[in-house]
């Protein structure tokens, strides 16, 4: 699979929660290559924006040309623009791209309430919507663009006028139930979900639009791209680190394997015979328990990388030795010593193996074979790795 090349034209957020910084984190975590044309530099944090400096239009265009002419582009994401003059010139430049999907997030107001686009700039947004495949306004932005109180009527107005799809985002609605709707010329798709209780919502719009651009640049259709991008945002909200005193950033860095392109190994289940002993053992190894279904004999754990591992307990089941479970850890020797001192027996301590891994072997209380290991580069890139056909 080739790496999707995503060009982001947007402003910089010094707090790292929104703007170019959120875009780069999102595209990188999904597996794309993020390229940037910075339109404005802002001084901001979770509490607000204290300064904005617009980048000269010729410098913005020079950034766009530099990356397109050399690296190429599979999709474009537009965010904060900076000035009406810059908006018009960006639109004229992007008109020359053929077959490249463009996602426009019409940023007007920061999560903190600071204005990021004046009236002349918003008036120039029409040219950007003309070249965009999709526009992703929140409800206040949609009303500002169309003067329509009814969001569906507003979206249909933009679709008819600019021939672009419009994603109505329901995050500004009241209540726990949320709905998003993708309005196209000949179709409408909607998604429902529950509000995630968090104050860390800075950068949700940037993150969503960048994820959509990534998926479109990967070759997915519009509704599929939106559906997967919504999942990325929701996981990032769940994983928000709780930084700052105001509207904190999302946890894009923790969305590793929950969504993406291609087949992913995310879950392994082993059989056990004693629920309490198995749970105690795997928690002692360092896994975080996230499901406790004792009545069903089932427990699920989460690793630091985001994969999950579970046990299914059946007192009458015979445990087979045909499978070994490997948990990778960079602190192998220290971890094994600590676990051994706590009373967990090992069949052998850390050993260097001919296949360039260092491993320690033990068994869980039901007899499943477990390896703690460190492989580093040799796990995916050993000297004998097969070459691409």
Short mmCIF file of the C-alpha atoms (twelve columns), coordinates in Angstrom:
data_MODEL
# 
_entry.id   MODEL 
# 
loop_
_atom_site.group_PDB 
_atom_site.id 
_atom_site.type_symbol 
_atom_site.label_atom_id 
_atom_site.label_alt_id 
_atom_site.label_comp_id 
_atom_site.label_asym_id 
_atom_site.label_seq_id 
_atom_site.Cartn_x 
_atom_site.Cartn_y 
_atom_site.Cartn_z 
_atom_site.pdbx_PDB_model_num 
ATOM 1   C CA . UNK A 1   0.000   0.000   0.000   1 
ATOM 2   C CA . UNK A 2   1.374   3.397   -0.966  1 
ATOM 3   C CA . UNK A 3   1.500   6.144   1.664   1 
ATOM 4   C CA . UNK A 4   -1.297  8.704   1.139   1 
ATOM 5   C CA . UNK A 5   0.149   12.204  0.678   1 
ATOM 6   C CA . UNK A 6   -2.077  14.744  2.418   1 
ATOM 7   C CA . UNK A 7   -1.502  18.480  2.045   1 
ATOM 8   C CA . UNK A 8   -2.868  20.566  4.918   1 
ATOM 9   C CA . UNK A 9   -3.388  24.287  4.352   1 
ATOM 10  C CA . UNK A 10  -4.173  25.765  7.748   1 
ATOM 11  C CA . UNK A 11  -2.979  27.791  10.711  1 
ATOM 12  C CA . UNK A 12  -0.570  26.782  13.459  1 
ATOM 13  C CA . UNK A 13  -1.741  26.271  17.062  1 
ATOM 14  C CA . UNK A 14  1.092   26.787  19.539  1 
ATOM 15  C CA . UNK A 15  -0.801  24.726  22.119  1 
ATOM 16  C CA . UNK A 16  -0.821  21.707  19.820  1 
ATOM 17  C CA . UNK A 17  -4.556  21.100  20.187  1 
ATOM 18  C CA . UNK A 18  -5.913  22.226  16.833  1 
ATOM 19  C CA . UNK A 19  -4.737  23.508  13.483  1 
ATOM 20  C CA . UNK A 20  -1.666  22.166  11.724  1 
ATOM 21  C CA . UNK A 21  -0.537  20.308  14.839  1 
ATOM 22  C CA . UNK A 22  -3.789  18.324  15.161  1 
ATOM 23  C CA . UNK A 23  -3.750  17.680  11.421  1 
ATOM 24  C CA . UNK A 24  -0.214  16.278  11.419  1 
ATOM 25  C CA . UNK A 25  -0.909  14.041  14.421  1 
ATOM 26  C CA . UNK A 26  -4.091  12.678  12.846  1 
ATOM 27  C CA . UNK A 27  -2.632  11.981  9.411   1 
ATOM 28  C CA . UNK A 28  0.514   10.449  10.902  1 
ATOM 29  C CA . UNK A 29  -1.388  8.128   13.247  1 
ATOM 30  C CA . UNK A 30  -3.545  6.926   10.355  1 
ATOM 31  C CA . UNK A 31  -0.473  6.121   8.290   1 
ATOM 32  C CA . UNK A 32  -0.307  9.054   5.881   1 
ATOM 33  C CA . UNK A 33  2.373   11.596  5.053   1 
ATOM 34  C CA . UNK A 34  1.350   15.094  6.168   1 
ATOM 35  C CA . UNK A 35  2.589   18.105  4.218   1 
ATOM 36  C CA . UNK A 36  1.785   21.664  5.271   1 
ATOM 37  C CA . UNK A 37  1.220   25.158  3.997   1 
ATOM 38  C CA . UNK A 38  0.872   27.348  7.083   1 
ATOM 39  C CA . UNK A 39  -1.478  30.289  6.592   1 
ATOM 40  C CA . UNK A 40  -1.216  31.875  10.035  1 
ATOM 41  C CA . UNK A 41  0.741   31.582  13.254  1 
ATOM 42  C CA . UNK A 42  -1.319  31.806  16.431  1 
ATOM 43  C CA . UNK A 43  -0.346  32.109  20.059  1 
ATOM 44  C CA . UNK A 44  -2.915  30.005  21.869  1 
ATOM 45  C CA . UNK A 45  -3.455  27.399  24.551  1 
ATOM 46  C CA . UNK A 46  -6.453  25.623  26.041  1 
ATOM 47  C CA . UNK A 47  -7.794  28.914  27.430  1 
ATOM 48  C CA . UNK A 48  -7.762  31.010  24.284  1 
ATOM 49  C CA . UNK A 49  -5.973  32.801  21.476  1 
ATOM 50  C CA . UNK A 50  -3.730  35.729  22.430  1 
ATOM 51  C CA . UNK A 51  -2.154  36.602  19.070  1 
ATOM 52  C CA . UNK A 52  -2.581  35.879  15.356  1 
ATOM 53  C CA . UNK A 53  -0.062  36.598  12.608  1 
ATOM 54  C CA . UNK A 54  -1.150  35.939  9.035   1 
ATOM 55  C CA . UNK A 55  1.487   34.489  6.718   1 
ATOM 56  C CA . UNK A 56  1.881   36.484  3.465   1 
ATOM 57  C CA . UNK A 57  -0.100  35.011  0.580   1 
ATOM 58  C CA . UNK A 58  2.959   34.517  -1.617  1 
ATOM 59  C CA . UNK A 59  4.593   32.445  1.137   1 
ATOM 60  C CA . UNK A 60  1.483   30.287  1.504   1 
ATOM 61  C CA . UNK A 61  1.418   29.651  -2.242  1 
ATOM 62  C CA . UNK A 62  5.151   28.927  -2.272  1 
ATOM 63  C CA . UNK A 63  4.618   26.219  0.371   1 
ATOM 64  C CA . UNK A 64  1.830   24.670  -1.682  1 
ATOM 65  C CA . UNK A 65  3.875   24.658  -4.877  1 
ATOM 66  C CA . UNK A 66  6.979   23.304  -3.149  1 
ATOM 67  C CA . UNK A 67  5.325   20.123  -1.902  1 
ATOM 68  C CA . UNK A 68  3.021   19.487  -4.872  1 
ATOM 69  C CA . UNK A 69  5.761   19.939  -7.464  1 
ATOM 70  C CA . UNK A 70  8.128   17.498  -5.739  1 
ATOM 71  C CA . UNK A 71  6.174   15.056  -3.569  1 
ATOM 72  C CA . UNK A 72  2.720   15.182  -5.109  1 
ATOM 73  C CA . UNK A 73  -0.613  15.111  -3.316  1 
ATOM 74  C CA . UNK A 74  -3.461  12.617  -2.922  1 
ATOM 75  C CA . UNK A 75  -5.837  14.849  -0.926  1 
ATOM 76  C CA . UNK A 76  -5.985  18.369  0.510   1 
ATOM 77  C CA . UNK A 77  -7.392  19.581  3.802   1 
ATOM 78  C CA . UNK A 78  -8.191  23.294  4.219   1 
ATOM 79  C CA . UNK A 79  -8.548  24.882  7.644   1 
ATOM 80  C CA . UNK A 80  -7.852  28.391  8.929   1 
ATOM 81  C CA . UNK A 81  -7.112  30.601  5.907   1 
ATOM 82  C CA . UNK A 82  -5.848  33.904  7.318   1 
ATOM 83  C CA . UNK A 83  -7.143  36.497  4.845   1 
ATOM 84  C CA . UNK A 84  -9.594  36.879  1.948   1 
ATOM 85  C CA . UNK A 85  -6.716  37.548  -0.474  1 
ATOM 86  C CA . UNK A 86  -5.082  34.273  0.568   1 
ATOM 87  C CA . UNK A 87  -8.391  32.394  0.259   1 
ATOM 88  C CA . UNK A 88  -8.918  33.557  -3.339  1 
ATOM 89  C CA . UNK A 89  -5.382  32.656  -4.388  1 
ATOM 90  C CA . UNK A 90  -5.516  29.239  -2.699  1 
ATOM 91  C CA . UNK A 91  -8.759  28.487  -4.542  1 
ATOM 92  C CA . UNK A 92  -7.196  29.501  -7.872  1 
ATOM 93  C CA . UNK A 93  -4.169  27.297  -7.173  1 
ATOM 94  C CA . UNK A 94  -6.241  24.261  -6.154  1 
ATOM 95  C CA . UNK A 95  -8.434  24.554  -9.262  1 
ATOM 96  C CA . UNK A 96  -5.416  23.270  -11.204 1 
ATOM 97  C CA . UNK A 97  -5.395  19.969  -9.320  1 
ATOM 98  C CA . UNK A 98  -7.243  17.260  -11.196 1 
ATOM 99  C CA . UNK A 99  -8.890  14.357  -9.411  1 
ATOM 100 C CA . UNK A 100 -7.562  15.359  -5.977  1 
ATOM 101 C CA . UNK A 101 -10.240 15.401  -3.228  1 
ATOM 102 C CA . UNK A 102 -10.331 18.594  -1.164  1 
ATOM 103 C CA . UNK A 103 -11.913 18.813  2.291   1 
ATOM 104 C CA . UNK A 104 -12.653 22.317  3.594   1 
ATOM 105 C CA . UNK A 105 -13.182 22.903  7.313   1 
ATOM 106 C CA . UNK A 106 -14.389 26.550  7.367   1 
ATOM 107 C CA . UNK A 107 -12.703 27.616  10.598  1 
ATOM 108 C CA . UNK A 108 -14.207 30.812  11.966  1 
ATOM 109 C CA . UNK A 109 -14.084 30.583  15.753  1 
ATOM 110 C CA . UNK A 110 -11.732 28.685  18.041  1 
ATOM 111 C CA . UNK A 111 -13.149 26.316  20.656  1 
ATOM 112 C CA . UNK A 112 -12.335 29.000  23.243  1 
ATOM 113 C CA . UNK A 113 -14.517 31.522  21.374  1 
ATOM 114 C CA . UNK A 114 -11.759 33.574  19.706  1 
ATOM 115 C CA . UNK A 115 -12.502 34.817  16.185  1 
ATOM 116 C CA . UNK A 116 -10.204 33.274  13.564  1 
ATOM 117 C CA . UNK A 117 -11.858 34.652  10.410  1 
ATOM 118 C CA . UNK A 118 -13.273 38.140  9.745   1 
ATOM 119 C CA . UNK A 119 -16.271 38.911  7.542   1 
ATOM 120 C CA . UNK A 120 -14.281 39.506  4.308   1 
ATOM 121 C CA . UNK A 121 -12.470 36.181  4.773   1 
ATOM 122 C CA . UNK A 122 -15.736 34.338  5.368   1 
ATOM 123 C CA . UNK A 123 -17.158 35.977  2.249   1 
ATOM 124 C CA . UNK A 124 -14.221 34.564  0.276   1 
ATOM 125 C CA . UNK A 125 -14.937 31.047  1.534   1 
ATOM 126 C CA . UNK A 126 -17.330 30.589  -1.391  1 
ATOM 127 C CA . UNK A 127 -14.416 30.192  -3.811  1 
ATOM 128 C CA . UNK A 128 -12.909 27.496  -1.592  1 
ATOM 129 C CA . UNK A 129 -16.232 25.657  -1.389  1 
ATOM 130 C CA . UNK A 130 -16.365 25.748  -5.190  1 
ATOM 131 C CA . UNK A 131 -13.178 23.655  -5.416  1 
ATOM 132 C CA . UNK A 132 -13.904 21.403  -2.412  1 
ATOM 133 C CA . UNK A 133 -15.403 17.937  -2.595  1 
ATOM 134 C CA . UNK A 134 -16.635 18.234  0.967   1 
ATOM 135 C CA . UNK A 135 -17.229 21.006  3.501   1 
ATOM 136 C CA . UNK A 136 -17.354 20.227  7.235   1 
ATOM 137 C CA . UNK A 137 -18.890 23.185  9.124   1 
ATOM 138 C CA . UNK A 138 -20.126 22.949  12.675  1 
ATOM 139 C CA . UNK A 139 -23.633 24.278  13.286  1 
ATOM 140 C CA . UNK A 140 -22.658 27.919  14.087  1 
ATOM 141 C CA . UNK A 141 -20.394 27.976  11.021  1 
ATOM 142 C CA . UNK A 142 -23.150 26.538  8.827   1 
ATOM 143 C CA . UNK A 143 -25.579 29.217  9.986   1 
ATOM 144 C CA . UNK A 144 -22.967 31.930  9.383   1 
ATOM 145 C CA . UNK A 145 -22.316 30.680  5.849   1 
ATOM 146 C CA . UNK A 146 -25.971 30.394  4.859   1 
ATOM 147 C CA . UNK A 147 -28.048 32.608  7.223   1 
ATOM 148 C CA . UNK A 148 -30.298 29.544  7.623   1 
ATOM 149 C CA . UNK A 149 -31.427 28.459  11.085  1 
ATOM 150 C CA . UNK A 150 -32.416 25.021  9.809   1 
ATOM 151 C CA . UNK A 151 -29.215 23.064  9.303   1 
ATOM 152 C CA . UNK A 152 -30.543 20.786  6.564   1 
ATOM 153 C CA . UNK A 153 -31.805 23.758  4.572   1 
ATOM 154 C CA . UNK A 154 -28.426 25.420  5.065   1 
ATOM 155 C CA . UNK A 155 -26.540 22.346  3.912   1 
ATOM 156 C CA . UNK A 156 -28.754 21.957  0.840   1 
ATOM 157 C CA . UNK A 157 -28.115 25.598  -0.009  1 
ATOM 158 C CA . UNK A 158 -24.341 25.010  -0.018  1 
ATOM 159 C CA . UNK A 159 -24.669 21.765  -1.970  1 
ATOM 160 C CA . UNK A 160 -26.755 23.474  -4.635  1 
ATOM 161 C CA . UNK A 161 -24.623 26.601  -4.855  1 
ATOM 162 C CA . UNK A 162 -21.143 25.075  -4.694  1 
ATOM 163 C CA . UNK A 163 -21.702 21.468  -5.870  1 
ATOM 164 C CA . UNK A 164 -19.888 20.106  -2.812  1 
ATOM 165 C CA . UNK A 165 -21.027 17.620  -0.172  1 
ATOM 166 C CA . UNK A 166 -21.695 19.052  3.286   1 
ATOM 167 C CA . UNK A 167 -21.204 17.226  6.566   1 
ATOM 168 C CA . UNK A 168 -23.537 18.599  9.230   1 
ATOM 169 C CA . UNK A 169 -21.777 18.075  12.565  1 
ATOM 170 C CA . UNK A 170 -24.030 17.762  15.583  1 
ATOM 171 C CA . UNK A 171 -21.507 18.423  18.318  1 
ATOM 172 C CA . UNK A 172 -22.987 21.821  19.168  1 
ATOM 173 C CA . UNK A 173 -26.446 20.390  19.775  1 
ATOM 174 C CA . UNK A 174 -27.667 19.981  23.341  1 
ATOM 175 C CA . UNK A 175 -28.255 16.606  24.954  1 
ATOM 176 C CA . UNK A 176 -26.423 13.302  25.065  1 
ATOM 177 C CA . UNK A 177 -27.631 11.985  21.712  1 
ATOM 178 C CA . UNK A 178 -25.710 13.333  18.723  1 
ATOM 179 C CA . UNK A 179 -26.295 13.042  14.999  1 
ATOM 180 C CA . UNK A 180 -24.112 13.889  12.011  1 
ATOM 181 C CA . UNK A 181 -25.446 13.998  8.462   1 
ATOM 182 C CA . UNK A 182 -23.635 13.914  5.133   1 
ATOM 183 C CA . UNK A 183 -25.638 15.798  2.522   1 
ATOM 184 C CA . UNK A 184 -24.751 15.116  -1.112  1 
ATOM 185 C CA . UNK A 185 -26.482 16.142  -4.311  1 
ATOM 186 C CA . UNK A 186 -28.287 12.825  -4.604  1 
ATOM 187 C CA . UNK A 187 -27.905 11.184  -1.217  1 
ATOM 188 C CA . UNK A 188 -27.981 11.680  2.529   1 
ATOM 189 C CA . UNK A 189 -26.212 9.521   5.116   1 
ATOM 190 C CA . UNK A 190 -26.574 9.960   8.861   1 
ATOM 191 C CA . UNK A 191 -24.771 8.663   11.924  1 
ATOM 192 C CA . UNK A 192 -25.935 8.605   15.527  1 
ATOM 193 C CA . UNK A 193 -23.839 8.456   18.677  1 
ATOM 194 C CA . UNK A 194 -23.675 9.362   22.351  1 
ATOM 195 C CA . UNK A 195 -21.875 12.460  23.556  1 
ATOM 196 C CA . UNK A 196 -18.520 11.705  25.169  1 
ATOM 197 C CA . UNK A 197 -18.274 13.483  28.523  1 
ATOM 198 C CA . UNK A 198 -15.041 15.464  28.266  1 
ATOM 199 C CA . UNK A 199 -13.886 19.084  28.221  1 
ATOM 200 C CA . UNK A 200 -11.014 18.110  25.909  1 
ATOM 201 C CA . UNK A 201 -12.654 19.034  22.628  1 
ATOM 202 C CA . UNK A 202 -10.091 21.456  21.203  1 
ATOM 203 C CA . UNK A 203 -9.317  20.433  17.647  1 
ATOM 204 C CA . UNK A 204 -12.204 18.055  16.956  1 
ATOM 205 C CA . UNK A 205 -13.112 19.776  13.690  1 
ATOM 206 C CA . UNK A 206 -9.509  19.865  12.458  1 
ATOM 207 C CA . UNK A 207 -9.022  16.221  13.382  1 
ATOM 208 C CA . UNK A 208 -12.225 15.091  11.661  1 
ATOM 209 C CA . UNK A 209 -11.498 16.942  8.420   1 
ATOM 210 C CA . UNK A 210 -7.902  15.691  8.289   1 
ATOM 211 C CA . UNK A 211 -9.016  12.109  8.860   1 
ATOM 212 C CA . UNK A 212 -11.599 12.425  6.087   1 
ATOM 213 C CA . UNK A 213 -8.924  13.803  3.760   1 
ATOM 214 C CA . UNK A 214 -6.631  10.892  4.631   1 
ATOM 215 C CA . UNK A 215 -9.282  8.302   3.807   1 
ATOM 216 C CA . UNK A 216 -10.285 10.045  0.594   1 
ATOM 217 C CA . UNK A 217 -6.620  10.187  -0.377  1 
ATOM 218 C CA . UNK A 218 -6.453  6.449   0.317   1 
ATOM 219 C CA . UNK A 219 -9.175  5.812   -2.253  1 
ATOM 220 C CA . UNK A 220 -12.252 5.387   -0.032  1 
ATOM 221 C CA . UNK A 221 -15.647 6.769   -0.952  1 
ATOM 222 C CA . UNK A 222 -17.020 9.807   0.834   1 
ATOM 223 C CA . UNK A 223 -19.432 8.104   3.249   1 
ATOM 224 C CA . UNK A 224 -16.856 5.444   4.184   1 
ATOM 225 C CA . UNK A 225 -14.255 8.162   4.760   1 
ATOM 226 C CA . UNK A 226 -16.602 10.093  7.044   1 
ATOM 227 C CA . UNK A 227 -17.598 6.986   9.002   1 
ATOM 228 C CA . UNK A 228 -13.993 5.999   9.709   1 
ATOM 229 C CA . UNK A 229 -12.975 9.586   10.472  1 
ATOM 230 C CA . UNK A 230 -15.795 9.877   13.021  1 
ATOM 231 C CA . UNK A 231 -14.468 6.773   14.759  1 
ATOM 232 C CA . UNK A 232 -10.969 8.266   14.886  1 
ATOM 233 C CA . UNK A 233 -12.328 11.416  16.537  1 
ATOM 234 C CA . UNK A 234 -14.394 9.486   19.059  1 
ATOM 235 C CA . UNK A 235 -11.439 7.325   20.109  1 
ATOM 236 C CA . UNK A 236 -9.254  10.448  20.340  1 
ATOM 237 C CA . UNK A 237 -11.870 12.030  22.627  1 
ATOM 238 C CA . UNK A 238 -11.874 8.942   24.847  1 
ATOM 239 C CA . UNK A 239 -8.072  9.084   24.942  1 
ATOM 240 C CA . UNK A 240 -7.768  12.828  25.644  1 
ATOM 241 C CA . UNK A 241 -4.873  13.333  28.100  1 
ATOM 242 C CA . UNK A 242 -6.609  16.057  30.136  1 
ATOM 243 C CA . UNK A 243 -3.996  18.760  29.572  1 
ATOM 244 C CA . UNK A 244 -4.451  22.456  30.294  1 
ATOM 245 C CA . UNK A 245 -6.959  24.458  32.290  1 
ATOM 246 C CA . UNK A 246 -9.542  24.979  29.547  1 
ATOM 247 C CA . UNK A 247 -10.601 23.063  26.452  1 
ATOM 248 C CA . UNK A 248 -7.841  20.461  26.256  1 
ATOM 249 C CA . UNK A 249 -6.421  18.656  23.227  1 
ATOM 250 C CA . UNK A 250 -7.555  15.289  21.917  1 
ATOM 251 C CA . UNK A 251 -5.487  12.113  22.270  1 
ATOM 252 C CA . UNK A 252 -4.640  11.446  18.632  1 
ATOM 253 C CA . UNK A 253 -1.367  9.862   19.728  1 
ATOM 254 C CA . UNK A 254 -3.313  7.040   21.385  1 
ATOM 255 C CA . UNK A 255 -5.407  6.128   18.324  1 
ATOM 256 C CA . UNK A 256 -3.082  3.544   16.888  1 
ATOM 257 C CA . UNK A 257 -5.013  0.486   15.802  1 
ATOM 258 C CA . UNK A 258 -8.673  1.376   16.238  1 
ATOM 259 C CA . UNK A 259 -9.123  2.502   12.656  1 
ATOM 260 C CA . UNK A 260 -7.021  2.546   9.520   1 
ATOM 261 C CA . UNK A 261 -6.453  0.905   6.172   1 
ATOM 262 C CA . UNK A 262 -5.945  -2.857  5.933   1 
ATOM 263 C CA . UNK A 263 -6.023  -5.892  8.218   1 
ATOM 264 C CA . UNK A 264 -4.948  -5.356  11.840  1 
ATOM 265 C CA . UNK A 265 -4.259  -7.894  14.602  1 
ATOM 266 C CA . UNK A 266 -5.945  -6.352  17.612  1 
ATOM 267 C CA . UNK A 267 -7.373  -9.130  19.777  1 
ATOM 268 C CA . UNK A 268 -6.202  -12.482 21.132  1 
ATOM 269 C CA . UNK A 269 -8.211  -14.692 23.513  1 
ATOM 270 C CA . UNK A 270 -6.844  -17.574 25.594  1 
ATOM 271 C CA . UNK A 271 -8.670  -20.214 27.612  1 
ATOM 272 C CA . UNK A 272 -8.426  -20.247 31.394  1 
ATOM 273 C CA . UNK A 273 -9.700  -22.443 34.213  1 
ATOM 274 C CA . UNK A 274 -9.609  -20.047 37.213  1 
ATOM 275 C CA . UNK A 275 -10.945 -16.527 36.704  1 
ATOM 276 C CA . UNK A 276 -9.389  -14.823 39.735  1 
ATOM 277 C CA . UNK A 277 -5.945  -16.331 39.226  1 
ATOM 278 C CA . UNK A 278 -5.924  -15.443 35.537  1 
ATOM 279 C CA . UNK A 279 -7.021  -11.845 36.128  1 
ATOM 280 C CA . UNK A 280 -4.468  -11.373 38.900  1 
ATOM 281 C CA . UNK A 281 -1.711  -12.809 36.708  1 
ATOM 282 C CA . UNK A 282 -2.310  -10.641 33.652  1 
ATOM 283 C CA . UNK A 283 -2.782  -7.498  35.689  1 
ATOM 284 C CA . UNK A 284 0.530   -8.262  37.392  1 
ATOM 285 C CA . UNK A 285 2.199   -8.513  33.985  1 
ATOM 286 C CA . UNK A 286 1.181   -4.903  33.359  1 
ATOM 287 C CA . UNK A 287 -2.018  -5.159  31.301  1 
ATOM 288 C CA . UNK A 288 -4.944  -2.839  32.071  1 
ATOM 289 C CA . UNK A 289 -8.247  -4.621  32.663  1 
ATOM 290 C CA . UNK A 290 -11.102 -2.954  30.774  1 
ATOM 291 C CA . UNK A 291 -13.866 -5.618  30.953  1 
ATOM 292 C CA . UNK A 292 -14.810 -7.614  34.043  1 
ATOM 293 C CA . UNK A 293 -17.568 -10.105 33.163  1 
ATOM 294 C CA . UNK A 294 -17.060 -12.594 35.947  1 
ATOM 295 C CA . UNK A 295 -20.510 -14.121 35.515  1 
ATOM 296 C CA . UNK A 296 -19.569 -15.066 31.960  1 
ATOM 297 C CA . UNK A 297 -16.007 -16.050 32.840  1 
ATOM 298 C CA . UNK A 298 -14.651 -13.341 30.582  1 
ATOM 299 C CA . UNK A 299 -12.139 -10.539 31.105  1 
ATOM 300 C CA . UNK A 300 -10.525 -8.209  28.573  1 
ATOM 301 C CA . UNK A 301 -7.275  -6.313  28.966  1 
ATOM 302 C CA . UNK A 302 -5.610  -3.513  27.048  1 
ATOM 303 C CA . UNK A 303 -1.932  -3.220  26.228  1 
ATOM 304 C CA . UNK A 304 0.030   0.012   26.080  1 
ATOM 305 C CA . UNK A 305 -0.120  -0.090  22.282  1 
ATOM 306 C CA . UNK A 306 -3.917  -0.260  22.195  1 
ATOM 307 C CA . UNK A 307 -4.336  -3.930  21.302  1 
ATOM 308 C CA . UNK A 308 -6.628  -6.014  23.501  1 
ATOM 309 C CA . UNK A 309 -6.171  -9.436  25.030  1 
ATOM 310 C CA . UNK A 310 -8.819  -11.498 26.799  1 
ATOM 311 C CA . UNK A 311 -9.407  -14.654 28.779  1 
ATOM 312 C CA . UNK A 312 -12.401 -16.973 28.549  1 
ATOM 313 C CA . UNK A 313 -12.675 -19.201 31.632  1 
ATOM 314 C CA . UNK A 314 -14.086 -22.712 31.499  1 
ATOM 315 C CA . UNK A 315 -13.220 -24.919 34.478  1 
ATOM 316 C CA . UNK A 316 -13.646 -28.062 32.398  1 
ATOM 317 C CA . UNK A 317 -11.590 -26.919 29.400  1 
ATOM 318 C CA . UNK A 318 -8.216  -28.471 28.610  1 
ATOM 319 C CA . UNK A 319 -5.561  -25.900 27.797  1 
ATOM 320 C CA . UNK A 320 -3.570  -26.716 24.666  1 
ATOM 321 C CA . UNK A 321 0.144   -25.972 24.241  1 
ATOM 322 C CA . UNK A 322 -0.119  -25.316 20.523  1 
ATOM 323 C CA . UNK A 323 -0.080  -21.514 20.893  1 
ATOM 324 C CA . UNK A 324 2.281   -19.097 22.615  1 
ATOM 325 C CA . UNK A 325 1.380   -15.509 23.481  1 
ATOM 326 C CA . UNK A 326 4.073   -12.834 23.104  1 
ATOM 327 C CA . UNK A 327 4.053   -9.531  24.960  1 
ATOM 328 C CA . UNK A 328 6.748   -7.094  23.872  1 
ATOM 329 C CA . UNK A 329 8.343   -4.737  26.390  1 
ATOM 330 C CA . UNK A 330 11.402  -2.511  26.124  1 
ATOM 331 C CA . UNK A 331 12.189  -2.942  29.845  1 
ATOM 332 C CA . UNK A 332 12.364  -6.737  29.551  1 
ATOM 333 C CA . UNK A 333 15.146  -7.525  32.024  1 
ATOM 334 C CA . UNK A 334 13.951  -5.122  34.706  1 
ATOM 335 C CA . UNK A 335 10.337  -6.252  34.292  1 
ATOM 336 C CA . UNK A 336 11.230  -9.942  34.565  1 
ATOM 337 C CA . UNK A 337 13.296  -9.309  37.678  1 
ATOM 338 C CA . UNK A 338 10.464  -7.332  39.263  1 
ATOM 339 C CA . UNK A 339 7.859   -10.001 38.443  1 
ATOM 340 C CA . UNK A 340 10.095  -12.812 39.678  1 
ATOM 341 C CA . UNK A 341 10.614  -10.994 42.966  1 
ATOM 342 C CA . UNK A 342 6.834   -10.648 43.306  1 
ATOM 343 C CA . UNK A 343 6.472   -14.432 43.135  1 
ATOM 344 C CA . UNK A 344 5.692   -15.106 39.462  1 
ATOM 345 C CA . UNK A 345 7.775   -18.109 38.323  1 
ATOM 346 C CA . UNK A 346 9.598   -18.112 34.982  1 
ATOM 347 C CA . UNK A 347 10.629  -21.222 33.051  1 
ATOM 348 C CA . UNK A 348 13.641  -19.253 31.953  1 
ATOM 349 C CA . UNK A 349 14.783  -15.656 32.241  1 
ATOM 350 C CA . UNK A 350 15.741  -13.298 29.394  1 
ATOM 351 C CA . UNK A 351 17.805  -15.038 26.716  1 
ATOM 352 C CA . UNK A 352 19.146  -13.872 23.387  1 
ATOM 353 C CA . UNK A 353 17.716  -16.032 20.606  1 
ATOM 354 C CA . UNK A 354 19.128  -16.842 17.130  1 
ATOM 355 C CA . UNK A 355 16.231  -14.955 15.530  1 
ATOM 356 C CA . UNK A 356 17.544  -11.755 17.219  1 
ATOM 357 C CA . UNK A 357 14.864  -11.549 19.918  1 
ATOM 358 C CA . UNK A 358 15.511  -11.552 23.643  1 
ATOM 359 C CA . UNK A 359 12.898  -13.646 25.449  1 
ATOM 360 C CA . UNK A 360 11.772  -14.830 28.864  1 
ATOM 361 C CA . UNK A 361 9.312   -17.709 29.130  1 
ATOM 362 C CA . UNK A 362 6.598   -18.422 31.713  1 
ATOM 363 C CA . UNK A 363 3.078   -19.842 31.962  1 
ATOM 364 C CA . UNK A 364 -0.141  -18.322 33.161  1 
ATOM 365 C CA . UNK A 365 -2.129  -20.047 35.955  1 
ATOM 366 C CA . UNK A 366 -3.978  -22.174 33.381  1 
ATOM 367 C CA . UNK A 367 -0.816  -23.349 31.631  1 
ATOM 368 C CA . UNK A 368 -0.837  -21.088 28.560  1 
ATOM 369 C CA . UNK A 369 2.679   -20.407 27.316  1 
ATOM 370 C CA . UNK A 370 3.657   -16.753 27.625  1 
ATOM 371 C CA . UNK A 371 6.756   -14.972 26.375  1 
ATOM 372 C CA . UNK A 372 7.895   -11.556 27.437  1 
ATOM 373 C CA . UNK A 373 10.314  -10.323 24.826  1 
ATOM 374 C CA . UNK A 374 12.178  -7.457  23.237  1 
ATOM 375 C CA . UNK A 375 12.789  -7.518  19.491  1 
ATOM 376 C CA . UNK A 376 13.170  -3.898  18.452  1 
ATOM 377 C CA . UNK A 377 13.924  -3.528  14.770  1 
ATOM 378 C CA . UNK A 378 14.272  -7.302  14.306  1 
ATOM 379 C CA . UNK A 379 10.537  -7.988  14.798  1 
ATOM 380 C CA . UNK A 380 9.480   -6.343  11.544  1 
ATOM 381 C CA . UNK A 381 12.780  -5.767  9.798   1 
ATOM 382 C CA . UNK A 382 15.069  -8.786  10.350  1 
ATOM 383 C CA . UNK A 383 17.942  -9.259  7.853   1 
ATOM 384 C CA . UNK A 384 15.958  -12.117 6.261   1 
ATOM 385 C CA . UNK A 385 12.759  -10.111 5.770   1 
ATOM 386 C CA . UNK A 386 11.075  -11.048 2.487   1 
ATOM 387 C CA . UNK A 387 11.320  -8.489  -0.267  1 
ATOM 388 C CA . UNK A 388 8.219   -7.182  -1.994  1 
ATOM 389 C CA . UNK A 389 7.310   -9.305  -5.068  1 
# 
